[in-house]
Amino acid sequence: MNLPTLAPAIVVNTSPQNPTPTHSPSYIPPLESGDRLTRPEFERRYNAMPNLKKAELIEGVVYVSSPLRFEPHAEPHANLMIWLGNYKVATPGVRLGDNPTVRLDLDNEPQPDAILLIDAACGGQSHLGSDGYVEGAPELVAEVAASSATKDLYDKKRAYRRNGILEYIVWQVFEQTVSWFSLQDGEYVTLTPNASGIIESQIFPGLWLDVSALVNDNMQQVLAVLQTGLNSVEHQAFVQQLNNS
């Protein structure tokens, strides 16, 4: 008697090293630059990629960052953090974040290089959500950009302005330029250096920057000018205001 030919058995490999089939209901597509997503879907995919270091949603479009080179980004970023970090240490009630996720609105969830904010307990305009992410607009955001041909000066700048980020700094490394924008009457106005080449924050009294020293990697001069700002009457009054809050 001839027996029927049996179909080969289907074996499912459940090893975590193998990706979930794309037709599976549990499949979560990876984030890719250029994807157009809502913020909840962006977060769902980001959370499913624990090895991804940085991705942003800007005006509904996903940007996945490439590996960062030392001189065009990593070193300038570190110098920016040194400057802002010294201000934070001298100003109780001010908080500093390095590459934090910021929930701005339904189309924007950036991950800025640095944010400086006033603690919510001291009257700041942003706060930490129940899961630890920043929600709302920090008072100041700083970005390191390789050049002016970047989203930082276009789509991201527009999103930051619309959401009420009061000051926005973009360091364009190749051009050796620092653009410092101040939100005034709903528009970003460029702050210009004074006769001494120093820009003074309009939101954080005493946060002074010697632009030429920063772009030329003269951090001793950057910190000396900052210290002069920290010694100012305006900074002392700001610290007292935060303490009273």
Salt bridges, closest charged atoms under 4 A:
ASP35 OD2 - ARG45 NH1 3.66
GLU41 OE1 - ARG44 NE 2.93
GLU41 OE2 - ARG45 NE 2.73
GLU43 OE2 - ARG39 NE 3.93
GLU43 OE2 - ARG103 NE 2.71
GLU56 OE1 - LYS151 NZ 3.76
GLU56 OE2 - LYS156 NZ 3.00
GLU59 OE2 - ARG158 NE 3.28
GLU59 OE1 - ARG162 NH2 2.79
ASP98 OD1 - HIS77 NE2 3.00
ASP105 OD2 - ARG162 NH2 3.39
GLU109 OE1 - ARG39 NE 3.65
ASP113 OD1 - LYS54 NZ 3.32
ASP113 OD1 - HIS73 NE2 3.26
ASP113 OD1 - HIS77 ND1 3.86
ASP119 OD2 - ARG95 NH1 3.20
ASP131 OD2 - ARG103 NH2 2.79
GLU135 OE2 - ARG103 NH1 3.06
GLU135 OE1 - HIS127 NE2 3.37
GLU143 OE2 - LYS156 NZ 3.02
ASP152 OD1 - LYS156 NZ 3.17
ASP155 OD1 - ARG158 NH2 2.73
